Amino acid sequence: YSYLPLSWITGLMIFVISIVTAFMGYVLPWGQMSFWGATVITNLLYFIPGLVSWICGGYNISDPTLKRFFVLHFIFPFVAICIVFIHIFFLHLQGSSNPLGYDTTLKIPFYPSLLCLDIKGFNNVLVLYLAQ
């Protein structure tokens, strides 16, 4: 079984969640702009009737709608981190040196040393992030 489509799908999910998180964090500051941004997002979700009432609390934009959006803006990075771990797992199943799926023998198998390198890189990024 080829895990290549799952690697691409998880990569696209990371990309889309990053865009959604940035959009919600940039467009939804407290104030009048937040009502405009919430209206835009609600209008984008109109084609799925149940989704608007579930996520946005209805078609009326008010304080609870903005709070829901800020909660989603807080939760989405953690969802993205979980998908990143799944993405790395799928990359290591068949080798991460062959992203286009060409038939080649130059694939990096999943060795413990590569896992240690991934953990080391993650720790380095985490230390740089927390040191700011």
Buried (B, 14 or more C-beta within 10 A) or exposed (E): EEBBEBBBBBBEBBEEBEEBBEBBBEBBEEEEEBBEBBBEBBEEBEEEEEEBEEBBBEBEBEEEBBEBBBEBBEEBEEBBEEBBEBBBBBBBBBBBEBEEEEEEEEEEEBEEEBEEEBEEEBEEEEEEEEEE
